[in-house]
Amino acid sequence: MGSSKFAIYPLEVGAGQVALSPIPGRSGAYETDLSAVLHWAPDLVLTMTTQSELDRMGATNFGDDLAAVGIQWRHLPIVDFGAPDNHIKAMWGEVSRGSADVLANSGKILIHCFGGCGRSGMVALRLMVEAGEAPDLALKRLRQTRPCAVETEDQQEWAANPSV
């Protein structure tokens, strides 16, 4: 099986941008994918994969690599096709406030999971809803940019209901 191309899928959210991508290393070359991330120049990166997924793709030190160039990083490990557990929900308030600050200042947030679809789409949708977009319209707009965004009902339920 050949390598897939690493791509970043941005969309406007509030005054800033939110983008989805696969895990760095998914294309077969972590350094090349990291370079693409750094070239896009996010202010904040949200990693939705587990540590074992990062390790498997050669991205074990992704957070350190981002910190070395001054990019904020938050690791919110969620299993593939999963939704936030209580631990992630407890962390979300701080991540949400930080994300809102980045977007309010015309900043850029990169969200990635393994394929750049389900978990990253879920978080992008949540940020869109928290920015004031109607959940159904936000999901439609998100899927115009990334058709595979948000893969399960649990993911959609969490993303569409900021009170959850």
N, C-alpha and C positions, 0 to 999 in steps of 0.2 A: 504494500500500500504506500503510495507516495505521500509527501508532506502536503498539508493544506496551507494556503497562504494566510498569513496573519493580517487581519484587517480590523480597523477601528470604525465603529458606526456611531457618529455623533448626531445629536439633535439638540435644538434650543430648548432650554428649560429656564423660565424666569429670565434674568439678565445674563445667564451663563449658558454653559453647554454640559450635557451629560452624554457620555459615550459608552457603548458596550464593546467588549472584545473577548476573544478566547484567552485562555491562559498563555502567558508568555512561555515559549518553548513548544507550543502545540504545532508550529510550522516545521519543527524539527531542529530549530536553531534558537536557543534561548537568547543569545547575545543579539541576534538580528531582530528578534521580537522586542527585546528590551530597548534597542535603539529606536524602533518605531514608536514605542510608548514615550520615550524621552523626546523624540522629535515632535510628537503631538503636544507635549508640554502640559500635562495635567497639573492642577494645583493639589489634587487629592486623588488617591487611588484606593478603591474599595475592592478587596480580594474576598470573593465569596467561596473559594475552594477550600478543601481541607488541606492540612499540611502534607499529607501523603500524596495528594494530587500535585502540589507544588514540587515536592521532592521527585516525583515520577517524571516531571517535565524538565528537570534541571533548574527549576526556579526557586530552590530552597532559600536563597538569599535575596529574593525579590525585594522585600521590605528594606533591607540594608542598602541595596542598590539604589532604591528610590531616595532613601534618607540621605545618601551620599551627595545627591544633587538638590537637596532641599524640598523634595516632594513629600507631602504628608501621606501616610499609609495607615489604613485600618484593615485588620484581618478579621473577618466575620465568617468563620468556617461553618458552612452548611453542606450537608450531604447532597449529592447529585439528586435532582428532582425533589429536593426537600424545601421546607419553609423554615423560618426562624424558630428555634427552640427557646425556652425561657432564658437561657444564658444570652443568646443573641438579642432577644427582645429587651433584656436589661441593658445591653450596650447601646441599643438603637437611639435612645434619647440624645446621647452625646454625639453620635455619628450624624443624626438628623440635624442637630443644631449646627455642627461644623459644616455639613453639606449646604445648609441654607445660607450660611455666611459666605461660602465660596461662590455660590450661584448669585447671591445679592451683589457681589463685587465683580460680576462679569467673569467669574472664574470657570475652570474646566474640571470636571470630575470624570475619571475613567473607572468603570465598573467592569470587573471580569469574573467569569466563572470558568468552567472547563471549555465549553463550546461558545460562550458568549450569548446564550439564549435564555434558559430558564431562570437560574438564580440571579444573573445580572439583570435580566429583563424585569424580574420581580422588584429588585431594588430601584431600578430606573423608574418603573411605574410608581412605586411608593414616593420617590422624590418628586415626581410630576404631580401626584395627588396632593402631597404636602405643600407644593408651590401654588396650589389653588385650581388645578385642572380637574375637570369631572372625570372620574375613573374610566367610564366607557369610552369617552372621546380620547383620553390620554392613551389608553391601550391601543385604540385604532391608530393614533398618530405614531406611537412607538413601533407598532407592527408595520407601518409604512417604511420605516427605516430598517427594522430588523424583524422580518416576518415570523421568526421562531421565538420571539420574546415571550416570556411567561409560559411555562409548560404544563402546570398543574392547577387544579382548582384551589388547593391550599396556598399556592404561591399568589394566585390572583386575589384570593380572599384577604391575605395579609396586606398585600400591596394597596388594595382599594379601600381599606378601612384603617386609617391612621389611629383610630381609637383602640384597635386590637393590639 
